[in-house]
Amino acid sequence: MTKSELTAVLNKKLPTHQYLNVESSVNCMLEQIANTLESGERSEIRDFGSFDIHYRPARLDRNPKTSEVVMLICSGSNKI
């Protein structure tokens, strides 16, 4: 679900609220989740989802088009 889809769904469920207010609330919520993740903590919203950062080591993989071996470095991982 995209941010605009989430905003539209919430706007339908909250018909007394203006669209811009719902959009602002969604932006605020996502910003708070991002700030929590940046500080290294876990974020959970009951009946919506939980968010956590998982670090994975880099690994070798193969490009399916060219069969070239490439190193995959996951975002947030400094280790090779």
trRosetta pair geometry for C-beta under 8 A, 3 or more apart (Angstrom, degrees):
i j d omega theta_ij theta_ji phi_ij phi_ji
1 5 4.8 -130 -166 90 82 128
1 6 5.4 98 141 -58 119 87
1 9 7.8 -29 -160 -5 137 140
2 5 4.6 97 53 6 76 103
2 6 7.0 -139 96 -4 40 86
3 6 5.7 -53 -148 36 32 112
3 7 6.3 34 152 -20 64 106
3 26 6.2 137 -166 144 88 129
3 27 7.7 61 -170 -81 131 67
3 30 6.8 -27 -113 -50 117 160
4 7 5.5 -50 -146 36 33 114
4 8 6.4 36 153 -21 64 104
5 8 5.7 -53 -148 35 32 112
5 9 6.4 32 154 -19 65 104
6 9 5.8 -54 -147 35 31 110
6 10 6.3 25 157 -13 65 108
6 26 5.8 142 108 -136 113 137
7 10 6.0 -59 -147 42 28 108
7 11 6.1 32 154 -24 64 110
7 19 7.4 70 159 -166 109 81
7 22 5.6 127 -159 123 80 104
7 23 4.9 33 -142 -96 139 71
7 26 5.0 -100 -83 -1 88 160
8 11 5.6 -54 -145 35 29 114
8 12 6.6 30 155 -19 63 102
9 12 5.9 -55 -155 33 31 110
9 13 6.5 21 152 -11 65 109
10 13 5.6 -60 -146 43 35 107
10 14 5.9 -2 163 13 72 113
10 22 5.1 169 106 -165 112 122
10 25 7.7 -131 139 80 155 122
10 26 6.8 176 29 -65 152 114
11 14 6.3 -70 -132 58 25 85
11 15 7.7 71 162 -93 58 44
11 17 7.1 -121 -128 84 62 97
11 19 5.2 19 -124 -111 141 74
11 22 4.7 -173 -79 56 81 168
12 15 7.1 3 -165 -70 31 82
14 17 4.3 3 136 22 115 118
14 22 6.2 159 68 -92 128 121
17 21 5.1 -117 -179 81 100 124
17 22 5.4 112 118 -55 125 95
18 21 4.7 90 63 5 84 105
18 22 7.2 -156 94 -5 44 86
19 22 5.7 -58 -151 38 34 110
19 23 6.1 34 153 -20 68 108
20 23 5.5 -52 -143 38 32 114
20 24 6.2 38 155 -22 64 105
21 24 5.6 -51 -146 35 30 114
21 25 6.5 33 152 -20 62 104
22 25 5.7 -54 -151 35 32 113
22 26 6.5 32 152 -19 65 104
23 26 5.8 -53 -148 35 32 111
23 27 6.4 33 153 -18 64 106
24 27 5.7 -54 -148 37 31 113
24 28 6.3 33 153 -21 64 107
25 28 5.6 -54 -147 36 31 113
25 29 6.3 32 154 -20 65 106
26 29 5.8 -54 -147 36 30 112
26 30 6.4 25 157 -14 65 108
27 30 6.0 -59 -146 40 28 107
27 31 6.2 31 155 -21 64 109
28 31 5.7 -56 -147 36 28 113
28 32 6.5 29 154 -19 63 105
29 32 5.8 -55 -152 34 30 111
29 33 6.6 30 151 -18 64 104
29 45 7.7 35 -170 -83 120 150
30 33 5.6 -49 -148 34 36 113
30 34 6.4 37 152 -19 66 104
31 34 5.7 -53 -148 37 32 112
31 35 6.3 33 153 -19 65 105
32 35 5.7 -52 -145 36 32 112
32 36 6.4 35 154 -21 64 105
32 43 7.6 144 124 -134 82 144
33 36 5.8 -55 -151 35 30 112
33 37 6.4 28 153 -16 65 106
33 43 4.8 178 -133 105 75 165
33 45 7.9 -56 -85 -29 117 117
33 51 5.4 62 -169 42 113 160
34 37 5.8 -56 -148 38 31 109
34 38 6.3 34 153 -22 65 107
35 38 5.6 -52 -146 34 31 114
35 39 6.6 25 156 -14 63 106
36 39 6.0 -61 -153 38 30 106
36 41 5.0 -79 -178 76 83 104
36 42 7.5 -28 148 103 116 13
36 43 4.2 103 93 -65 149 116
36 51 7.5 103 86 84 118 117
37 40 7.7 59 180 -66 34 15
37 41 7.3 -107 -87 64 26 59
37 43 6.5 -69 -51 -3 80 118
37 51 6.1 -68 -71 134 118 115
37 52 7.6 176 -115 -131 95 22
37 53 5.6 117 -163 -42 98 108
40 53 7.4 -79 -130 38 48 130
42 50 6.7 7 174 -179 106 103
42 51 6.9 165 -163 83 61 55
42 52 4.5 -9 -118 -94 95 97
43 50 6.9 168 92 -157 50 57
43 51 4.5 -5 62 56 98 104
43 52 7.6 -174 29 -66 61 57
44 49 7.6 -134 -142 115 57 38
44 50 4.1 -11 -106 -109 87 91
44 51 7.4 -168 -75 21 45 65
45 48 3.9 -18 100 54 111 126
45 49 6.2 20 53 50 93 57
45 50 7.6 -174 25 -81 56 47
53 76 5.9 -145 -171 -169 121 162
55 74 7.3 155 -156 91 49 126
55 76 5.8 -123 -101 119 82 105
55 77 5.2 133 -160 -92 89 86
55 79 7.8 77 164 22 121 112
56 59 7.8 -47 146 -13 106 110
56 74 4.6 64 60 11 100 158
56 77 6.1 -73 65 -68 51 144
57 74 8.0 72 74 19 10 114
57 77 6.7 165 -114 -163 25 143
57 79 5.7 -57 -123 99 79 115
57 80 7.9 116 -170 -140 82 17
58 71 5.8 16 172 178 120 98
58 72 6.3 172 -157 86 69 53
58 73 4.6 -18 -106 -100 110 69
58 74 7.1 -156 -89 7 55 74
58 77 6.4 174 -50 118 76 136
58 79 6.8 -154 -2 104 93 64
58 80 4.7 -9 28 -129 145 59
59 71 7.6 167 88 -153 24 60
59 72 5.4 -12 62 55 73 102
60 69 5.7 -2 -171 -175 109 105
60 70 7.4 151 -153 79 61 33
60 71 6.1 -41 -97 -100 61 58
60 72 7.4 153 -115 12 10 84
61 69 7.4 159 84 -153 28 60
61 70 6.0 -28 69 66 77 82
61 71 8.0 121 22 -123 74 14
61 72 5.0 33 7 -23 121 121
62 67 5.9 -13 -176 -151 114 46
62 68 7.1 153 -155 76 65 33
62 69 5.7 -39 -98 -98 71 57
62 70 7.2 133 -116 18 20 80
63 66 4.7 10 98 46 125 90
63 67 6.6 -62 72 -3 77 9
63 68 4.6 10 30 53 121 85
63 69 7.9 -128 4 -66 81 12
63 70 5.7 71 -42 -11 95 123
64 67 7.6 23 -149 -71 20 52
71 80 7.5 14 -179 -146 138 107
73 77 6.1 -150 -175 76 75 109
73 80 6.9 -36 -104 -98 112 88
74 77 4.7 66 69 1 85 128
